[in-house]
Amino acid sequence: MSVSALGAGLSGMLGYQRALDVSAHNVANTLTSGFRARQPDFSEGTPPGSGVRVAPSASSSDGTQIETEMVGQLIYKAGFQVSAKVVSTADQMLGALIDIKA
């Protein structure tokens, strides 16, 4: 069970990092003429770390909406922290199991 928890935590961390990268790219190109924002698309059942695809924004307007990006970044940060806690807890569980078996 712990190994799958490690995989799930790692996948979450990599996915949220990818989402933060996409959002940062959108913010960095806010003033670029003709830039069309992209959005992370979380999907399930893919190999670890590849659960986020990048898709054109569903918005009909070009450009970046800073307020939307900032809220997204806060959500991605919290998701990353939760995933990191899953990895930490799984690591502690494995350590305790090794201590019991030793």
Secondary structure, DSSP 8 states (H G I E B T S, - for coil): -HHHHHHHHHHHHHHHHHHHHHHHHHHHTTTSTT-B-EEEEE-SSSSTT--EEEEE-S-SSSB--HHHHHHHHHHHHHHHHHHHHHHHHHHHHHHHHHHHH-
